[in-house]
Amino acid sequence: RVDNFNITTGAGFSTSIADPLFDSDGVDFINCYAMSEYDYNILFYRTNRGWYRTLDGGNQWEKMNNITRGGTKAIGIGYGSNPPVYFGGTGGQFFMIENAYTALPGEEKILKTSLPSQVYSHTIKGIVVDPKNNYTVYVALNNFSSEDRVWKVTGLDQPNPTWTSVSGDLPENLPVNYMTTDPAQPGKDLFAGTDFGLYYSTDSGVTWTKEMKIPNVAVHEVKMRADRKLFIITHGRGIWY
């Protein structure tokens, strides 16, 4: 955690908020975590054995799963005072914890059976929650495949969620590491961080355009703030907005 950071001078000080269990569990080289937009002290972190939650900025961490949940690659937090949180990963892993800020360990709901057959065993690398509907998410798949790589999932509070491809004319076999949507027009304006730069769609994923101002490198994450400023995090070429 970096405190008292001055964006002009770069001054500030850092404090480790890691838990000793993270070392014994093991983590990825690029390890995902997610921060609540409702309360910045609430974070979720993955290890090779499961998911951890902190409600106090990392002073204390609580493991959220009783059964080992390895292979998590994506975390998506909903909006509001006690939203669902989604976890995805290798082998089509897909879970939801309802009321995730107060949920007890072991309350996760398995969503994998809702995946379409053609992507049932693929890797979910990015999950972003629709800013206007906590039970609609956008999912990015990052393994090499001719199958569609980006999907919109609706009705996640229902027994049978609906998966709709929004891959449109994205190039085949292009891994998508993350995607996000415009909070002002969710579902219409979409952004995909791929292994070959940034793509965007302004027609709900029917057609996609490559953003030529972004380097042709892997884009690991794309985030759009409430003020509609888009941030693009690349592999080796810095952060763009």
C-alpha positions, 0 to 999 in steps of 0.5 A: 500500500502506498500512502501520502503519494504526491503525483508531482514529485513521486514522493510517498511511502509504502507499507506491506499489507501481505499476509504470511499465508500468501507466501505459503499458498503461493501466488502468480508472477502477475497476481490479480487483486481487486479493490472496492469502489464503495470503500477502498479499504475493501480488497480481494486477493487471490493465491494458488489456494484460494481467495482472501478478503480484507475490510481494513486496508490489509491489516487483517485478511480472511480466507473466503474459501473452505475448499482449495480454489486454485487457478484463479486469474480474475476478480470482478467486484460489483457496486454498492454497499454489499455487492457480489464478487466474481472469480474466474480462472483456468479450466472455466472456473467461475464463482460468485460470492453474494453479499461479499463484504459480509459473506462467511467463508465457504459461501461461494456459488459455482457458475461454471455449469453456465458456460457455453460448451465451446468455452467450457474449459477455457481460461477466464482472465478478466471479469468486469461487472456492469456498472448498472447491474451487479448480475451482468458481467463481461468476461475475457478469455485469454487462451489461444482459440478460434472460439469467441474470446469476449462474452456478456453474461446476464441473469447471474442472479437466476438459475440459468444465466445467459452467455452472449458473445460480443466478440464480433469481428475481433481477430481469431486466436487473439487472447483477450486479457481484460475488458471493460465498459463505459459506465455512461453507456454500459454494454454499448462502448466496450474495450478489450485489452489483448495480446496485440494492443487495445481494441474498442467497440461502439456498437455492443461488440458487433464491430471492433477497431484497433486503437493504433495509438497504443503499442502492439504489446500485451495489454493486461488490464483496462479500467474506466473510471466514473469520469470516463477516463480510460486507463490501459496497463501494458506489458513493458510499455507503461500505463496509458490513458 
